[in-house]
Amino acid sequence: MGYRLRYRLKWFRQRRGFGARAITLLAVTGILAFLSGCNQQVNEDPIKKLFPPPSNGISIGQPDYAPLRKQVEDYIATKNAKYGIYFKDLNSSAAFGINETTPMKAASTNKVLTVLYLNQRIVDGKLSWWNRVTYHGNLDYSSEGGILQVDAEEGQSYSLRVLANLSITLSDNIAHNMLFRYLGKDNIARYMESLGGQTVYPGGQNLTTARDLGVYMQAVWDFAKKNPEPGNRLIDDLANTIWDYGLPGLIPDQVQVAHKEGQIRAVANDYGIVYGLRPFILAVLSDGILDINQGFSYIAEISKMIYDYQQKL
């Protein structure tokens, strides 16, 4: 999945006045405004492409999401699994949830928080992308997920940038274990709580809620707006993972979806940002899934259901 960026055109209106002076003044003003607009276009911050203003004619008021919530609720009622769902419209901040505060297994969804915390530490000047972490098999090894399980050698070191990229794009467990150890579980947990997380490694378990995942993805959105360079990079990594079965599964290819999937036995999770005409956050946690591939296809159906509803508003 490549970049899914939308471009907006700037429209300029010509105004008519009365009298030659008024016409001349307005013409000069229009030319200056046009040249200024061209200069702004050339120097436009790339983050504006990721966070464009709403299109003309699209309301940013409070939509009625009661019908959509019922549609999603009726859909998951037909599935023999437990679900936690959270949705938020990023134009109006309207939101709804279904079992959104029920603690469920997080799986690899927690990797986003580790990498987001790393980004924040770098922005704060506490770390550098070129800092390196040494691999210790007895502490970091995992037999599941990624490429470091076959490439990493005892004592080999990797830059924070490499580990962050592998943690998101490949969901590499060893890369994440190395970052998690380097940054510190307690530090990451405090950061998650500072963002508004309520279910943060309770009893040391990797549990979360759909509501908390929604809060964390809002933090990714806010971080990218405030810090365009590292934020764009994080969004790009999330939008270009090798796992595209959940949220992006049925969304048109030209629509960017920045997301992170997670799966373990009987669990299929995904959460992220869908950059449609009305961008939205969606988090879907599921447990009791008999077929993981089928579980992600259900998430794709839910995502498409919400995307279609958003497009029609």
Secondary structure, DSSP 4 states (H G I P E B T S, - for coil): -----------------SSHHHHHHHHHHHHHHHHHHHHHHHT--THHHHSPPPPTT---S----HHHHHHHHHHHHTSSSEEEEEEEETTT--EEEESTTS-EE-GGGGHHHHHHHHHHHHHTTS--TT-EEE--HHHH--SSSSSHHHH--TT-EEEHHHHHHHHHHS--HHHHHHHHHHH-HHHHHHHHHHHT-SS-SGGG--EE-HHHHHHHHHHHHHHHHHSHHHHHHHHHHHHT-S--SSTTTTS-TTS-EEEEEEEETTEEEEEEEE-SSS-EEEEEEEE--S-HHHHHHHHHHHHHHHHHHHHH-
